[in-house]
Every structure is written in C-alpha cells, then in structure tokens.
Amino acid sequence: MARTESTMLELGSSAPDFSLPEPSTGRLRTLDELKGDKGTLVVFICNHCPYVLHILPTFVQMADAYQARGVSVVTINANDVVNYQSDSPEKMVELGIEYGFTFPYLYDESQVIAKEYHAACTPDFFLFDASLKLVYRGQFDAARPGSDVTVSGEDLNEAVTALVGSGKILDTQYPSLGCNIKWKPGNEPEYYSV
C-alpha cells in the first residue's frame, strides 16, 4: 500500500464519459444515464483499502442524503483484480450488500476511465455540476485510519452544499489521500507516481 494523494484535476474540466459494468446487476451503466439533476459525484473506491473502509459507513449515509438532494453518486473500482483478488467483481457485490449501497458500484477493468479522470488513489472524489463540469476534487475530510480525527465528510459535504445551494465553487480544496490505485503492470498513467 502506497499512500497517494489525488491529482487535483483542473476545476471546470468536463466529466469523462463512461459505459461500465455494474457487477451487482450485470448491466452496463453510463454517465448520461446516471448523472444527477443538480450534480454528479464520481468516486473511485475499492473493496479492501483501509482508507475507504474507514469512511465508508459515513459516506454511504451522506450519499443517500446527496441523492435525495438531486446529486447522483457513482462509485468505480479500477484496481487490478488479478494481483488484488479482494477487489474482484464478486467482492464488489458483497461490499455493496454489507454496507447497503444505494448507488452504483461499477467495474473499470481496463482502467481507461480511471486514467481519464486522473484518479490516483482510493478514495478519490470528483464532484461535477449539472453541466458535468468539475467543481470539487479532493478529500472527504481530514480523518485517516489511525488518526484522532472523527470521520465527518465535512469537506465533501461543504462542496455539495455549496453546489446545491449557491452553485459556488469552494476556494480551498485539499487533496484526498489513500491507497494508490492498483494499476496493472505496465499500465501506470503518466500522471501517476509513488
């Protein structure tokens, strides 16, 4: 596990399109189908990362609240499942059931979509407005496994509240920190470094 920060993709960037399988249903899901009326939150997660598991109960609760406010939530796993079998599609289904996911959990086997989003770590958050322009990328909050900081989701929540309320973009945004995305050997993107 390498502690890795998010790349902080340029604000205003358009959300890269995708069509990815949803292991829990066997369906292909698209960004156009899943985007929200007020905004869309795309999050790169995986099944085993301690940084993801640390925030997951709080994130699931907040995701329910966001969806009720017109912000859709989409999670994506792009990890190499050959070398990290705990991130397999079967385990993705199990994770979704265990934590009560009410949002899609998609599988980016080729890792192309992760590269297009410049995803680097799990969890990695990308919040887009109704026009699918990036308004927030960064941390859920300052809590980390083993720290004394309580998981609150305050950074992401502030960004969603600003988006739904005033439509403003937060001036201060801090990178997310987590495990590096498990790239397939030789598939590491140019922007990625450990």
C-alpha positions in Angstrom: 0.0 0.0 0.0 1.4 3.3 -1.0 0.0 6.5 0.5 -1.0 8.5 -2.5 -2.7 11.9 -3.0 -5.2 12.8 -5.6 -4.0 14.6 -8.7 -6.4 17.6 -8.2 -7.7 17.6 -11.8 -8.3 21.1 -13.1 -11.6 22.7 -11.9 -14.0 23.2 -14.8 -12.9 20.0 -16.5 -15.7 18.1 -18.2 -16.6 14.7 -16.7 -15.2 11.9 -18.9 -18.0 9.8 -20.4 -18.2 6.1 -19.4 -20.0 2.9 -20.0 -19.1 0.4 -17.3 -20.5 -2.9 -16.0 -22.3 -3.0 -12.7 -21.4 -6.4 -11.1 -24.5 -6.4 -8.8 -26.9 -6.3 -11.8 -24.8 -7.4 -14.8 -25.9 -4.2 -16.6 -23.8 -1.6 -18.4 -24.2 1.8 -16.8 -23.4 5.1 -18.5 -22.7 8.6 -17.2 -25.6 10.0 -19.2 -28.0 7.6 -17.5 -26.6 8.1 -14.0 -26.0 11.9 -13.9 -28.0 13.9 -11.4 -30.2 16.9 -11.9 -28.2 19.1 -9.6 -24.8 17.3 -9.8 -22.9 14.1 -10.1 -20.4 12.7 -7.6 -17.9 10.1 -9.1 -15.8 8.3 -6.5 -13.0 5.8 -7.1 -13.0 3.2 -4.3 -12.1 -0.4 -3.9 -13.1 -3.3 -1.6 -10.0 -3.6 0.7 -8.4 -0.2 1.1 -8.3 0.8 4.8 -8.8 4.5 3.8 -12.1 3.6 2.0 -13.3 1.3 4.8 -12.5 3.9 7.4 -15.0 6.4 5.8 -17.5 4.0 4.2 -20.3 3.9 6.8 -20.4 7.8 6.9 -20.0 8.1 3.1 -23.0 5.7 2.5 -25.2 7.8 4.8 -24.1 11.0 3.1 -24.6 9.5 -0.4 -28.2 8.8 0.5 -28.7 12.4 1.5 -27.0 13.7 -1.6 -29.2 11.6 -3.9 -32.3 13.0 -2.1 -31.0 16.5 -3.0 -30.6 15.7 -6.7 -26.9 14.8 -6.7 -26.3 11.4 -8.1 -23.5 9.2 -6.7 -21.4 6.7 -8.7 -18.6 4.6 -7.3 -16.0 2.9 -9.5 -13.4 0.2 -8.8 -10.4 0.3 -11.2 -8.0 -1.9 -9.3 -6.1 -4.8 -10.9 -8.0 -7.8 -9.7 -5.5 -10.3 -11.0 -3.0 -9.2 -8.4 -5.6 -7.9 -5.9 -8.3 -10.6 -5.8 -10.0 -8.9 -2.9 -11.1 -6.3 -5.4 -12.9 -8.7 -7.7 -16.4 -8.0 -9.0 -17.8 -10.7 -6.8 -16.3 -9.0 -3.7 -17.7 -5.7 -5.0 -21.2 -7.1 -4.8 -20.5 -8.4 -1.3 -19.2 -4.9 -0.2 -22.3 -3.2 -1.6 -24.6 -5.6 0.3 -22.6 -5.3 3.5 -22.7 -1.5 3.6 -26.1 -1.0 1.9 -25.1 0.8 -1.2 -28.0 2.7 -2.8 -25.7 3.9 -5.6 -24.0 2.1 -8.5 -20.6 0.4 -7.9 -19.0 0.0 -11.3 -16.0 -2.0 -12.5 -13.4 -0.3 -14.7 -11.4 -3.5 -15.7 -9.4 -1.7 -18.4 -8.5 1.2 -16.1 -9.2 3.6 -19.0 -11.9 5.5 -17.1 -9.7 5.9 -14.0 -7.0 7.4 -16.3 -9.4 9.7 -18.0 -10.5 11.1 -14.6 -6.8 11.2 -13.5 -7.7 9.1 -10.5 -4.7 8.2 -8.4 -6.0 6.9 -5.0 -8.8 5.3 -3.2 -10.9 7.1 -2.2 -10.7 9.8 -4.9 -13.7 12.2 -5.2 -14.9 14.2 -8.2 -18.0 16.4 -7.9 -19.5 17.8 -11.1 -22.3 20.3 -11.5 -25.5 19.8 -13.5 -23.5 20.6 -16.7 -20.9 17.9 -15.8 -18.2 20.5 -15.1 -15.8 19.7 -12.2 -16.5 21.9 -9.1 -14.7 19.8 -6.4 -11.9 17.3 -6.2 -10.3 16.4 -3.0 -10.7 14.8 0.4 -13.8 13.5 2.1 -12.5 15.1 5.3 -9.2 15.2 7.3 -9.8 11.8 9.0 -7.4 9.0 8.3 -7.1 5.5 9.7 -5.3 5.6 13.0 -5.8 9.4 13.4 -7.8 11.1 16.2 -9.9 13.0 13.6 -13.5 11.9 13.6 -14.9 10.9 10.2 -17.4 13.6 9.3 -17.2 14.1 5.5 -17.2 17.8 6.2 -15.0 18.8 3.1 -17.2 16.9 0.6 -20.4 17.9 2.4 -19.4 21.6 2.2 -18.8 21.2 -1.5 -22.1 19.5 -2.2 -24.0 22.1 0.0 -22.3 24.9 -2.0 -23.2 23.3 -5.3 -26.8 22.6 -4.5 -27.3 26.0 -2.7 -25.4 28.8 -4.3 -23.6 26.9 -7.1 -20.3 28.4 -5.9 -17.0 26.5 -6.0 -15.1 26.3 -2.8 -11.9 28.3 -2.8 -10.0 25.9 -0.6 -9.8 22.2 -1.6 -7.4 19.7 -0.2 -6.2 16.5 -2.0 -7.6 13.2 -1.0 -5.2 10.7 0.5 -5.5 6.9 0.3 -4.0 3.8 -1.2 -2.7 4.1 -4.7 -4.9 2.6 -7.4 -3.6 -0.8 -8.2 -2.5 -0.4 -11.8 -2.0 -3.4 -14.0 1.8 -4.0 -14.6 2.9 -1.5 -17.3 -0.4 0.3 -17.3 0.6 3.1 -14.9 -0.5 6.5 -16.3 2.0 9.3 -16.9 0.5 11.5 -14.2 0.9 8.7 -11.6 4.0 8.5 -9.3 4.6 6.8 -6.0 
